[in-house]
Amino acid sequence: MSRITRKELKSDKFALEVEHTFSFFEEHRQEVLRYGAIALGVVVLVLSFMFWSRHQGTVREEALARAFQAHEAPVGENPNAPLSFPTEEARQQESLKRFGDVVSKYSGSDEAQVAEYFLGSITADQGKMAEAEKHFKQVADSGNANYGSLAKLALAQIYFGDGRAAEGEKTLRGLIDHPTVFVSKEQATISLARLMMNSKPAEARKLLEPLRQIPGQIGQVAITLYGEIPAQ
């Protein structure tokens, strides 16, 4: 894994990959609504693929690449795969071990922050939301604005999911005011509108109204979500 350069982050190709990931959210709305941690894992998978494909061979990068290998390995017998697992539980446990090793051995590094995020995503998939929250908060408080924004997006959806709507709204409004290359203002706005569409439909419409005028994917998503907001 190599670090993504500022130039690469601003490239049209990177923006397109993130936009395609954003489309995934809309196509899998019911799964996404369960908890944002799982959905955000998709965003980081785009990033991890870029990291992994630029693998340069340092110790930290090799350790993270091994963790990615376990996380992406198929379940069931697959003679063509370098690694596979008999069950999803076995894959998750090995992934947790490998990502955990990266965090414990290389604390403070970019690789450790990515690994910590994945620990949150996996534990959220397991339904261990308190544990997932701890991992995401670690990333959110790390000082890295980009990784932190992804973690905050996941945290906000966890907050909404367990009744802490005010805290979730505050977190998302912070992302709207301070977007990053990983979480755009538009993405944070749509996430907030989606999460408050039942409790505050008027506010959700207000958030989405200007986005409906934007050409392309963002506008399409905003229009679709706007039409799903319950009548007052």
Buried (B, 14 or more C-beta within 10 A) or exposed (E): BBEBEEEBBEEEEBEEBBBEBBEBBBEEEEEBBBBBBBBBBBBBBBBBEBBBEBBEEEEBBBBBBBBBBBBBBEBEEEEEEEEBBEEEEBBBBBBBEBBBBBBEBBEEBBBBBBBBBBBBBBBBBBEBBEBBBBBBBBBBEBEBBBBBBBBBBBBBBBBBBEEBBEBBBEBBBEBBEBBBBBBBBBBBBBBBBBBBBEEBBEBBBEBBEEBBEBEEBBBBBBBEBBEEBEEE
